Amino acid sequence: MAKMIKKIAILGDAMIPNPLFEAAYNKILKSYCKEVVYGEYESVWANLQDRRLKVEQNGPEIEEVDPVLASGGKANDSEMVLGLFQPMSKKMMDQMPSLKIIGVCRAGVENVNVEAATKKGVLVFNVQGRNAEAVSDFTIGLILSEIRNIARAHFSIKNKEWRKVFSNSDNVMELKGKTIGLIGFGYIGQLVAKKLSGFDVNVIAYDPYIKEEVAKKLGVKLVEKEELFKTSDIVSVHARLLPSTKGIIDKKSIDSMKKTAIFINTARSGLVDYDALALALKEKRILGAALDVFESEPLEENNPLMELDNVTLTTHIAGTTSEVLANSPGLLMNDIKNILEGGNSNFIVNPEVLDNAEFKAWLKN
């Protein structure tokens, strides 16, 4: 017999608003829940971008508990909280005595205090790979745009110019025969390798957590980070931002790149020393870069990257497609439903909670 949930709290935002959550809830979880309460984290796009970035950089504890979830709030007694960028902090969990499940419609869990959840016996779900197709598509687009000056040519025409000379005019490359180095070879990195295979390139990767046989199946050679930076014509970042990976691409790594190399980042800005990168670009010690993520968003007018002609900049949109936003709530809720029915789930972040005596008793009752 499936577990019945007494109350679920759902907090949408400007990126995935409540109607998308509601449609998925009505289809998937409604028959497993007695009551649902909807709240809203942030409905204004510009504010959402600012708040989510600060939480990703500093953790969920920087924000106060949402009034809907706080002590005395109408959803304070919920057993499950679902959202996208809603901060799931220890403070929130401390004020929700009945909480047993947290779910976020994203691959990263920067807005969830997973350690606190695990200690409290709260099972955390994310949606792994939800935007992998989108990000991998975008990565290929950035590579082509940067090496072939697509964005710069477009900009010149829009500004009534007909530009044919660019900062890389002496080294406008074709992809065939080039070495592409991937930092991080999880689901997104593997999709990038797969999509690059038609370009007849040599793909290498650095990822200490991936087994060699996984890489071999995709025709990819695993190498050490130092070798990757020294030998790659294009370096593309696809690692997860963790305490152990913060700043993994440092000045030494950037300085070891070829003078004709291109740097791509669609992952997280915290992985990279952007000051060292900007200086290398300014001094033409690397050929160019294409970046979708930044320490501060929107990018400040005085950011050194704004003055450079050998970098393509986009507005943190690699993972945002109509399919990703519409499908994420359903993917999350289906995975949670599997647990409620006594089955297996694919997106559990802290599976050790399944062995927690209190959680096991709750799930059975």
LUMPA-37797 format. One line per 2 residues: their letters; for each residue x, y, z of N, C-alpha, C. Coordinates in steps of 0.05 Angstrom, whole numbers, padded with zeros to 5 digits. Layout:
% LUMPA-37797
A	X Y Z X Y Z X Y Z | ...
***
This chain:
% LUMPA-37797
MA	00017 -00024 00000 00000 00000 00000 00018 00025 00000 | 00011 00044 -00017 00027 00069 -00019 00024 00086 00005
KM	00046 00101 00011 00046 00120 00033 00029 00144 00026 | 00012 00153 00044 -00004 00177 00040 00010 00201 00055
IK	00012 00223 00042 00023 00247 00053 00001 00265 00063 | 00004 00275 00088 -00016 00292 00099 -00017 00319 00086
KI	00006 00331 00081 00007 00358 00069 00033 00361 00054 | 00031 00373 00030 00054 00381 00014 00054 00411 00010
AI	00078 00423 00013 00081 00451 00006 00097 00453 -00020 | 00087 00469 -00038 00100 00473 -00064 00105 00503 -00068
LG	00130 00511 -00073 00137 00539 -00076 00149 00543 -00104 | 00134 00554 -00122 00144 00560 -00149 00159 00586 -00149
DA	00168 00593 -00173 00182 00619 -00176 00180 00628 -00205 | 00195 00648 -00212 00192 00660 -00239 00201 00641 -00261
MI	00218 00622 -00254 00228 00604 -00275 00209 00580 -00279 | 00201 00568 -00257 00181 00547 -00258 00158 00556 -00239
PN	00138 00569 -00251 00116 00579 -00235 00097 00557 -00225 | 00080 00564 -00206 00062 00545 -00194 00044 00530 -00214
PL	00034 00542 -00235 00017 00527 -00254 00031 00502 -00265 | 00057 00503 -00270 00072 00480 -00280 00074 00459 -00258
FE	00079 00467 -00233 00080 00449 -00211 00052 00436 -00207 | 00031 00453 -00208 00004 00444 -00204 -00005 00423 -00224
AA	00003 00427 -00249 -00005 00408 -00270 00008 00381 -00264 | 00033 00381 -00256 00047 00356 -00250 00035 00343 -00224
YN	00029 00359 -00204 00018 00349 -00179 -00009 00335 -00185 | -00026 00349 -00200 -00053 00337 -00205 -00051 00311 -00220
KI	-00031 00308 -00236 -00027 00284 -00252 -00013 00261 -00237 | 00005 00269 -00219 00023 00248 -00207 00019 00244 -00178
LK	00018 00265 -00162 00018 00262 -00133 -00008 00267 -00118 | -00028 00277 -00133 -00053 00285 -00119 -00066 00262 -00104
SY	-00065 00238 -00116 -00078 00215 -00103 -00062 00204 -00079 | -00038 00216 -00074 -00021 00207 -00052 -00020 00228 -00030
CK	-00036 00249 -00033 -00034 00271 -00014 -00062 00281 -00006 | -00065 00288 00020 -00091 00298 00030 -00094 00328 00025
EV	-00072 00342 00026 -00074 00372 00023 -00048 00382 00011 | -00051 00403 -00006 -00028 00416 -00018 -00031 00446 -00013
VY	-00009 00459 -00006 -00008 00488 -00002 00013 00500 -00021 | 00004 00520 -00036 00023 00533 -00055 00033 00560 -00044
GE	00058 00564 -00046 00071 00589 -00039 00087 00599 -00063 | 00102 00620 -00059 00118 00630 -00082 00145 00641 -00071
YE	00166 00631 -00082 00193 00640 -00073 00199 00667 -00084 | 00199 00671 -00110 00205 00697 -00122 00193 00698 -00150
SV	00175 00717 -00154 00161 00718 -00180 00173 00738 -00200 | 00192 00754 -00191 00205 00774 -00209 00231 00762 -00219
WA	00234 00761 -00246 00257 00748 -00258 00284 00760 -00248 | 00286 00786 -00249 00311 00799 -00241 00318 00793 -00212
NL	00298 00793 -00194 00303 00787 -00166 00311 00758 -00162 | 00298 00740 -00178 00304 00712 -00176 00333 00706 -00184
QD	00342 00719 -00205 00370 00714 -00214 00390 00723 -00192 | 00384 00745 -00179 00401 00755 -00158 00401 00737 -00134
RR	00377 00730 -00125 00375 00713 -00101 00386 00685 -00105 | 00380 00673 -00127 00390 00646 -00132 00420 00645 -00133
LK	00432 00665 -00146 00461 00666 -00148 00474 00669 -00120 | 00463 00686 -00103 00474 00690 -00077 00471 00664 -00060
VE	00449 00650 -00063 00445 00625 -00049 00465 00604 -00059 | 00469 00603 -00086 00488 00583 -00097 00516 00588 -00088
QN	00523 00614 -00083 00550 00621 -00075 00554 00618 -00045 | 00533 00622 -00029 00536 00624 00000 00520 00604 00016
GP	00503 00589 00002 00486 00569 00016 00459 00579 00024 | 00440 00561 00030 00412 00569 00036 00408 00583 00062
EI	00428 00582 00080 00424 00594 00106 00424 00624 00105 | 00432 00636 00083 00433 00666 00082 00405 00678 00080
EE	00385 00662 00073 00358 00673 00071 00341 00665 00095 | 00321 00682 00101 00303 00676 00123 00283 00655 00113
VD	00271 00641 00132 00251 00620 00125 00226 00634 00114 | 00216 00623 00092 00192 00633 00079 00169 00633 00099
PV	00153 00654 00101 00131 00655 00120 00111 00632 00117 | 00108 00622 00093 00090 00600 00089 00099 00575 00104
LA	00126 00572 00106 00138 00548 00118 00146 00552 00147 | 00149 00577 00155 00159 00583 00182 00138 00575 00204
SG	00147 00576 00228 00129 00570 00251 00104 00588 00249 | 00080 00575 00250 00056 00590 00248 00046 00594 00219
GK	00063 00587 00199 00055 00588 00171 00035 00567 00164 | 00020 00571 00142 -00001 00552 00135 00009 00526 00125
AN	00035 00525 00118 00047 00500 00108 00068 00489 00127 | 00069 00500 00151 00090 00493 00170 00090 00464 00178
DS	00066 00451 00177 00064 00423 00185 00066 00404 00161 | 00076 00414 00139 00079 00397 00115 00100 00375 00119
EM	00094 00352 00107 00113 00330 00107 00132 00330 00083 | 00125 00347 00063 00141 00348 00039 00142 00377 00029
VL	00165 00386 00021 00168 00413 00009 00181 00409 -00019 | 00169 00421 -00039 00179 00419 -00066 00183 00448 -00077
GL	00203 00451 -00094 00208 00477 -00107 00230 00475 -00127 | 00240 00497 -00136 00262 00498 -00154 00286 00512 -00140
FQ	00284 00538 -00136 00306 00553 -00123 00300 00560 -00094 | 00277 00552 -00084 00269 00556 -00056 00292 00546 -00038
PM	00303 00564 -00020 00324 00555 -00002 00313 00535 00019 | 00326 00512 00020 00318 00491 00040 00340 00491 00061
SK	00337 00508 00080 00358 00512 00100 00353 00496 00125 | 00374 00494 00142 00370 00482 00168 00350 00497 00185
KM	00350 00523 00182 00330 00540 00197 00302 00531 00189 | 00297 00527 00163 00271 00518 00154 00264 00491 00166
MD	00283 00472 00164 00278 00446 00175 00272 00446 00205 | 00287 00463 00219 00283 00465 00248 00254 00474 00255
QM	00242 00489 00237 00215 00500 00242 00193 00482 00231 | 00201 00460 00218 00181 00442 00206 00184 00414 00217
PS	00171 00409 00240 00175 00384 00255 00165 00359 00240 | 00147 00362 00221 00136 00339 00206 00151 00333 00180
LK	00170 00349 00173 00183 00347 00147 00198 00321 00143 | 00193 00307 00121 00206 00282 00115 00219 00281 00087
II	00209 00298 00068 00219 00297 00041 00222 00326 00031 | 00245 00331 00018 00250 00356 00004 00256 00349 -00025
GV	00245 00364 -00043 00250 00359 -00072 00255 00385 -00087 | 00276 00386 -00103 00282 00409 -00119 00284 00401 -00149
CR	00272 00417 -00166 00271 00411 -00195 00296 00420 -00209 | 00319 00412 -00199 00344 00420 -00211 00365 00398 -00205
AG	00387 00399 -00221 00408 00379 -00216 00425 00386 -00192 | 00432 00411 -00189 00447 00420 -00166 00431 00421 -00141
VE	00444 00420 -00118 00429 00422 -00093 00442 00444 -00076 | 00452 00465 -00089 00464 00487 -00074 00445 00501 -00056
NV	00419 00500 -00062 00399 00513 -00045 00387 00495 -00024 | 00400 00471 -00020 00391 00452 00001 00414 00447 00020
NV	00408 00449 00046 00428 00440 00066 00425 00410 00069 | 00439 00396 00052 00437 00366 00051 00447 00354 00077
EA	00468 00365 00088 00479 00354 00113 00459 00356 00136 | 00445 00379 00138 00425 00382 00159 00402 00363 00154
AT	00393 00361 00129 00371 00343 00122 00378 00314 00129 | 00402 00306 00124 00410 00278 00130 00409 00273 00160
KK	00420 00292 00175 00420 00289 00204 00392 00288 00216 | 00373 00302 00203 00346 00303 00212 00328 00280 00201
GV	00340 00263 00184 00324 00242 00172 00305 00251 00150 | 00313 00272 00136 00296 00283 00114 00309 00274 00087
LV	00293 00261 00071 00302 00251 00045 00302 00273 00025 | 00324 00277 00010 00327 00299 -00009 00327 00287 -00037
FN	00310 00299 -00055 00310 00292 -00083 00318 00315 -00100 | 00333 00310 -00121 00337 00330 -00142 00328 00318 -00169
VQ	00334 00331 -00191 00327 00319 -00217 00353 00318 -00233 | 00368 00297 -00230 00394 00294 -00242 00391 00293 -00273
GR	00407 00309 -00286 00407 00308 -00315 00384 00322 -00328 | 00368 00337 -00313 00344 00349 -00324 00350 00368 -00346
NA	00373 00382 -00345 00380 00401 -00366 00404 00393 -00382 | 00411 00367 -00380 00436 00358 -00393 00435 00362 -00423
EA	00413 00355 -00435 00411 00359 -00464 00413 00389 -00471 | 00400 00405 -00456 00401 00434 -00461 00429 00445 -00458
VS	00443 00438 -00436 00470 00449 -00431 00490 00438 -00452 | 00487 00413 -00459 00506 00402 -00478 00502 00414 -00506
DF	00477 00418 -00514 00471 00433 -00539 00484 00460 -00539 | 00480 00474 -00517 00490 00502 -00515 00520 00503 -00516
TI	00533 00483 -00503 00562 00482 -00504 00573 00480 -00532 | 00561 00463 -00548 00569 00461 -00577 00565 00488 -00590
GL	00542 00501 -00584 00537 00527 -00596 00558 00548 -00588 | 00566 00548 -00563 00586 00567 -00554 00613 00562 -00567
IL	00620 00537 -00569 00646 00530 -00582 00646 00541 -00611 | 00625 00535 -00626 00624 00544 -00654 00623 00575 -00655
SE	00608 00587 -00638 00605 00616 -00638 00632 00629 -00633 | 00647 00619 -00614 00673 00631 -00607 00694 00627 -00628
IR	00697 00602 -00638 00719 00598 -00657 00713 00610 -00684 | 00687 00614 -00691 00680 00624 -00717 00669 00653 -00717
NI	00670 00665 -00693 00662 00694 -00690 00633 00699 -00698 | 00616 00680 -00693 00587 00683 -00700 00574 00706 -00686
AR	00577 00707 -00659 00564 00728 -00643 00576 00755 -00650 | 00602 00756 -00654 00615 00782 -00660 00607 00792 -00687
AH	00604 00775 -00707 00595 00783 -00733 00566 00793 -00732 | 00549 00779 -00717 00522 00788 -00714 00521 00816 -00701
FS	00537 00819 -00680 00537 00845 -00666 00546 00868 -00685 | 00566 00862 -00702 00576 00882 -00720 00555 00891 -00740
IK	00540 00872 -00751 00519 00879 -00770 00497 00895 -00756 | 00489 00888 -00732 00469 00903 -00717 00478 00931 -00711
NK	00504 00935 -00711 00515 00962 -00706 00525 00975 -00732 | 00513 00966 -00754 00517 00978 -00781 00546 00976 -00790
EW	00559 00954 -00782 00586 00948 -00792 00586 00923 -00808 | 00607 00918 -00823 00610 00893 -00838 00637 00882 -00832
RK	00639 00871 -00808 00665 00864 -00797 00675 00837 -00807 | 00700 00837 -00816 00713 00812 -00826 00739 00805 -00811
VF	00749 00824 -00796 00774 00820 -00781 00767 00818 -00751 | 00777 00797 -00738 00771 00793 -00710 00797 00787 -00695
SN	00795 00786 -00668 00819 00781 -00652 00832 00755 -00657 | 00817 00736 -00668 00828 00709 -00674 00832 00705 -00704
SD	00833 00726 -00720 00834 00723 -00749 00858 00707 -00758 | 00879 00707 -00744 00903 00691 -00752 00900 00661 -00744
NV	00880 00655 -00728 00877 00627 -00718 00847 00619 -00718 | 00832 00625 -00739 00804 00616 -00741 00805 00586 -00747
ME	00797 00570 -00728 00801 00541 -00731 00776 00527 -00740 | 00780 00503 -00752 00760 00483 -00757 00762 00463 -00734
LK	00740 00450 -00728 00740 00431 -00706 00755 00405 -00713 | 00754 00397 -00738 00765 00371 -00746 00795 00369 -00737
GK	00800 00347 -00723 00827 00342 -00715 00836 00355 -00689 | 00819 00372 -00678 00826 00387 -00654 00822 00369 -00629
TI	00836 00376 -00608 00833 00362 -00582 00815 00379 -00564 | 00793 00366 -00555 00774 00379 -00537 00777 00367 -00510
GL	00783 00383 -00490 00786 00374 -00462 00762 00380 -00445 | 00751 00360 -00433 00727 00364 -00416 00734 00361 -00387
IG	00729 00382 -00371 00733 00381 -00342 00706 00373 -00330 | 00705 00348 -00321 00680 00336 -00312 00668 00319 -00334
FG	00664 00293 -00328 00654 00275 -00348 00629 00260 -00338 | 00612 00275 -00324 00586 00263 -00316 00567 00263 -00340
YI	00541 00264 -00335 00521 00262 -00356 00524 00283 -00377 | 00528 00309 -00368 00531 00330 -00388 00556 00327 -00404
GQ	00578 00322 -00391 00603 00319 -00405 00602 00296 -00425 | 00589 00274 -00418 00586 00252 -00436 00569 00259 -00460
LV	00548 00274 -00456 00532 00283 -00478 00547 00302 -00497 | 00564 00319 -00485 00580 00337 -00502 00599 00320 -00520
AK	00611 00300 -00508 00629 00282 -00523 00614 00268 -00545 | 00591 00259 -00539 00574 00245 -00559 00567 00264 -00582
KL	00559 00288 -00576 00551 00307 -00596 00575 00318 -00612 | 00599 00317 -00600 00623 00325 -00615 00634 00304 -00633
SG	00624 00279 -00630 00636 00257 -00645 00633 00260 -00675 | 00613 00274 -00684 00609 00278 -00712 00628 00299 -00724
FD	00642 00313 -00707 00661 00334 -00717 00689 00322 -00721 | 00693 00297 -00716 00719 00284 -00721 00741 00297 -00704
VN	00735 00299 -00678 00754 00311 -00659 00765 00290 -00640 | 00786 00297 -00626 00797 00280 -00605 00788 00291 -00578
VI	00773 00274 -00563 00762 00284 -00538 00777 00270 -00515 | 00787 00287 -00496 00799 00277 -00472 00783 00288 -00448
AY	00785 00276 -00425 00770 00286 -00402 00785 00282 -00376 | 00780 00300 -00357 00790 00296 -00330 00766 00294 -00311
DP	00764 00271 -00297 00743 00267 -00277 00752 00243 -00260 | 00761 00248 -00236 00771 00226 -00218 00750 00207 -00209
YI	00724 00213 -00214 00702 00196 -00205 00691 00178 -00227 | 00701 00181 -00251 00691 00165 -00274 00710 00142 -00280
KE	00698 00119 -00284 00714 00095 -00291 00723 00096 -00320 | 00747 00085 -00325 00759 00086 -00352 00741 00073 -00373
EV	00727 00051 -00366 00711 00037 -00385 00687 00054 -00395 | 00677 00072 -00377 00655 00090 -00385 00665 00109 -00407
AK	00689 00120 -00403 00700 00139 -00422 00706 00125 -00449 | 00717 00100 -00447 00725 00085 -00471 00701 00080 -00489
KL	00678 00075 -00477 00654 00069 -00493 00647 00093 -00511 | 00655 00117 -00503 00649 00141 -00518 00673 00151 -00534
GV	00694 00134 -00534 00718 00141 -00549 00734 00164 -00536 | 00732 00166 -00510 00745 00188 -00495 00767 00177 -00478
KL	00789 00191 -00477 00812 00183 -00460 00812 00200 -00435 | 00814 00187 -00412 00816 00201 -00386 00845 00209 -00381
VE	00850 00234 -00373 00877 00244 -00368 00877 00260 -00343 | 00901 00266 -00333 00903 00284 -00310 00897 00313 -00318
KE	00889 00329 -00299 00881 00356 -00305 00904 00372 -00318 | 00928 00368 -00309 00951 00383 -00320 00955 00377 -00349
EL	00953 00352 -00357 00956 00344 -00385 00934 00356 -00402 | 00909 00356 -00391 00887 00366 -00406 00891 00395 -00414
FK	00899 00412 -00394 00902 00440 -00400 00925 00446 -00419 | 00946 00430 -00417 00969 00434 -00434 00965 00426 -00463
TS	00948 00406 -00468 00945 00394 -00494 00919 00401 -00509 | 00900 00412 -00496 00874 00417 -00508 00874 00442 -00525
DI	00860 00440 -00548 00854 00464 -00564 00830 00479 -00554 | 00812 00464 -00542 00788 00475 -00529 00784 00462 -00503
VS	00781 00477 -00481 00775 00466 -00455 00746 00474 -00448 | 00729 00454 -00441 00701 00460 -00434 00695 00448 -00406
VH	00682 00464 -00389 00679 00457 -00361 00651 00446 -00356 | 00650 00422 -00343 00624 00409 -00337 00624 00396 -00310
AR	00640 00406 -00292 00642 00395 -00265 00620 00407 -00247 | 00614 00392 -00226 00595 00402 -00205 00611 00419 -00185
LL	00599 00441 -00176 00612 00458 -00156 00607 00447 -00128 | 00629 00438 -00116 00630 00426 -00090 00652 00439 -00074
PS	00653 00436 -00048 00676 00447 -00033 00703 00437 -00044 | 00703 00412 -00054 00728 00400 -00064 00735 00410 -00092
TK	00716 00421 -00107 00721 00430 -00134 00722 00461 -00137 | 00715 00475 -00116 00716 00504 -00117 00743 00514 -00124
GI	00745 00530 -00146 00771 00541 -00154 00790 00520 -00167 | 00779 00498 -00176 00795 00477 -00187 00810 00486 -00212
ID	00799 00505 -00226 00813 00516 -00250 00825 00542 -00241 | 00850 00540 -00233 00864 00563 -00221 00883 00576 -00241
KK	00898 00596 -00232 00916 00611 -00249 00936 00592 -00263 | 00946 00573 -00248 00966 00554 -00259 00954 00539 -00282
SI	00929 00530 -00279 00916 00515 -00301 00912 00533 -00326 | 00903 00557 -00322 00898 00575 -00344 00924 00583 -00358
DS	00945 00588 -00342 00971 00596 -00353 00984 00573 -00369 | 00975 00548 -00364 00987 00526 -00378 00974 00520 -00405
MK	00952 00534 -00411 00938 00529 -00436 00954 00539 -00460 | 00948 00527 -00483 00961 00537 -00508 00953 00565 -00514
KT	00970 00580 -00527 00964 00607 -00535 00941 00608 -00555 | 00936 00586 -00569 00915 00584 -00589 00890 00570 -00578
AI	00888 00567 -00552 00866 00551 -00540 00842 00569 -00533 | 00819 00555 -00532 00793 00568 -00525 00783 00556 -00499
FI	00772 00573 -00482 00761 00564 -00456 00731 00568 -00456 | 00715 00547 -00448 00686 00547 -00447 00676 00541 -00419
NT	00658 00556 -00409 00646 00550 -00382 00616 00553 -00383 | 00602 00530 -00381 00572 00530 -00378 00565 00517 -00352
AR	00584 00513 -00333 00579 00499 -00308 00574 00519 -00286 | 00595 00526 -00270 00592 00544 -00248 00617 00562 -00248
SG	00612 00588 -00242 00635 00607 -00241 00654 00601 -00219 | 00644 00590 -00197 00661 00584 -00174 00682 00563 -00179
LV	00681 00549 -00201 00701 00530 -00208 00726 00543 -00219 | 00724 00568 -00227 00745 00581 -00243 00755 00607 -00230
DY	00781 00612 -00232 00793 00637 -00224 00788 00657 -00247 | 00766 00672 -00246 00759 00690 -00268 00778 00713 -00271
DA	00791 00721 -00249 00811 00743 -00251 00834 00734 -00268 | 00843 00709 -00263 00866 00698 -00279 00857 00694 -00308
LA	00832 00686 -00312 00822 00681 -00339 00821 00708 -00355 | 00809 00728 -00342 00807 00755 -00355 00834 00766 -00362
LA	00854 00762 -00345 00881 00772 -00350 00893 00757 -00373 | 00890 00731 -00374 00901 00715 -00396 00888 00723 -00423
LK	00863 00729 -00423 00849 00738 -00447 00859 00766 -00455 | 00862 00783 -00436 00871 00811 -00442 00899 00811 -00453
EK	00916 00794 -00442 00944 00793 -00451 00948 00775 -00475 | 00926 00764 -00486 00926 00746 -00509 00944 00721 -00504
RI	00944 00712 -00479 00958 00687 -00473 00942 00662 -00479 | 00916 00666 -00482 00899 00646 -00494 00882 00660 -00516
LG	00871 00644 -00535 00859 00657 -00558 00832 00669 -00552 | 00816 00655 -00535 00789 00665 -00531 00774 00649 -00510
AA	00750 00657 -00504 00733 00643 -00484 00704 00648 -00491 | 00687 00631 -00481 00658 00634 -00482 00646 00626 -00455
LD	00632 00644 -00443 00623 00641 -00415 00593 00646 -00411 | 00580 00628 -00396 00552 00631 -00391 00546 00636 -00361
VF	00567 00634 -00344 00563 00637 -00315 00584 00656 -00304 | 00575 00671 -00283 00592 00692 -00272 00588 00694 -00242
ES	00608 00706 -00229 00607 00709 -00200 00584 00728 -00192 | 00579 00748 -00208 00558 00767 -00203 00541 00769 -00229
EP	00515 00766 -00225 00496 00767 -00248 00473 00785 -00241 | 00466 00804 -00259 00479 00810 -00285 00508 00819 -00281
LE	00523 00817 -00303 00551 00824 -00302 00554 00854 -00299 | 00572 00863 -00281 00575 00892 -00276 00588 00905 -00300
EN	00582 00931 -00305 00593 00945 -00327 00623 00948 -00326 | 00634 00948 -00302 00663 00951 -00299 00678 00924 -00297
NP	00664 00902 -00302 00677 00876 -00302 00697 00875 -00325 | 00722 00867 -00320 00742 00867 -00342 00735 00851 -00367
LM	00717 00831 -00364 00709 00816 -00387 00693 00833 -00407 | 00681 00854 -00397 00664 00871 -00414 00681 00887 -00434
EL	00707 00890 -00429 00724 00906 -00446 00738 00889 -00467 | 00735 00863 -00466 00750 00845 -00483 00735 00837 -00509
DN	00750 00835 -00530 00738 00828 -00556 00741 00798 -00562 | 00756 00784 -00545 00761 00756 -00551 00745 00737 -00531
VT	00722 00746 -00523 00705 00730 -00506 00676 00733 -00514 | 00661 00711 -00515 00632 00710 -00520 00618 00707 -00493
LT	00599 00725 -00487 00585 00725 -00461 00556 00720 -00465 | 00544 00702 -00450 00515 00698 -00450 00504 00699 -00422
TH	00478 00701 -00420 00465 00709 -00395 00455 00686 -00378 | 00472 00666 -00374 00465 00642 -00357 00440 00629 -00367
IA	00440 00621 -00392 00416 00610 -00405 00421 00582 -00416 | 00445 00570 -00410 00451 00544 -00422 00431 00522 -00416
GT	00421 00523 -00391 00403 00501 -00383 00374 00508 -00385 | 00367 00530 -00397 00339 00539 -00398 00327 00534 -00425
TS	00310 00514 -00427 00294 00509 -00451 00265 00504 -00442 | 00247 00507 -00461 00219 00502 -00454 00214 00474 -00444
EV	00229 00454 -00456 00225 00427 -00447 00235 00423 -00419 | 00258 00434 -00412 00269 00431 -00385 00250 00442 -00364
LA	00240 00466 -00368 00223 00478 -00348 00196 00464 -00345 | 00185 00455 -00368 00159 00442 -00367 00160 00414 -00355
NS	00182 00400 -00360 00183 00372 -00352 00194 00367 -00324 | 00209 00386 -00313 00223 00381 -00288 00205 00374 -00265
PG	00182 00388 -00260 00165 00380 -00238 00155 00351 -00240 | 00148 00343 -00264 00138 00316 -00268 00160 00295 -00263
LL	00184 00300 -00272 00206 00282 -00267 00211 00279 -00237 | 00210 00301 -00223 00214 00301 -00194 00192 00285 -00180
MN	00168 00291 -00186 00145 00279 -00172 00142 00249 -00178 | 00149 00241 -00203 00148 00213 -00209 00168 00197 -00193
DI	00192 00209 -00189 00212 00195 -00173 00204 00193 -00144 | 00192 00214 -00134 00182 00213 -00106 00159 00193 -00103
KN	00142 00192 -00123 00120 00172 -00123 00130 00144 -00121 | 00153 00138 -00134 00164 00111 -00133 00171 00103 -00104
IL	00181 00122 -00089 00188 00116 -00061 00162 00112 -00045 | 00142 00129 -00050 00117 00126 -00035 00103 00099 -00041
EG	00109 00088 -00064 00097 00062 -00071 00115 00039 -00064 | 00137 00044 -00050 00155 00023 -00042 00175 00014 -00063
GN	00178 00030 -00084 00196 00023 -00106 00223 00037 -00103 | 00238 00037 -00124 00265 00050 -00125 00264 00077 -00139
SN	00281 00095 -00130 00282 00122 -00141 00310 00127 -00152 | 00312 00144 -00172 00337 00150 -00185 00350 00175 -00175
FI	00334 00193 -00163 00344 00220 -00157 00348 00226 -00128 | 00353 00206 -00111 00357 00211 -00083 00385 00221 -00078
VN	00388 00243 -00064 00414 00256 -00059 00427 00243 -00035 | 00412 00236 -00014 00423 00225 00011 00410 00198 00017
PE	00417 00178 00002 00403 00151 00006 00406 00139 00034 | 00426 00149 00049 00430 00138 00076 00405 00143 00094
VL	00389 00162 00086 00364 00168 00102 00345 00145 00100 | 00346 00129 00079 00328 00106 00076 00333 00086 00098
DN	00356 00087 00111 00362 00069 00133 00357 00081 00160 | 00348 00106 00160 00341 00120 00185 00315 00107 00197
AE	00317 00099 00222 00295 00085 00234 00269 00101 00234 | 00271 00127 00241 00248 00144 00242 00235 00148 00214
FK	00253 00151 00194 00242 00154 00167 00229 00128 00158 | 00241 00106 00163 00230 00080 00155 00202 00076 00168
AW	00200 00083 00193 00174 00080 00207 00153 00098 00195 | 00161 00123 00188 00142 00141 00175 00133 00131 00148
LK	00152 00120 00133 00145 00111 00106 00126 00088 00106 | 00128 00071 00127 00110 00047 00129 00082 00054 00139
N	00080 00075 00155 00054 00081 00168 00036 00097 00150
***
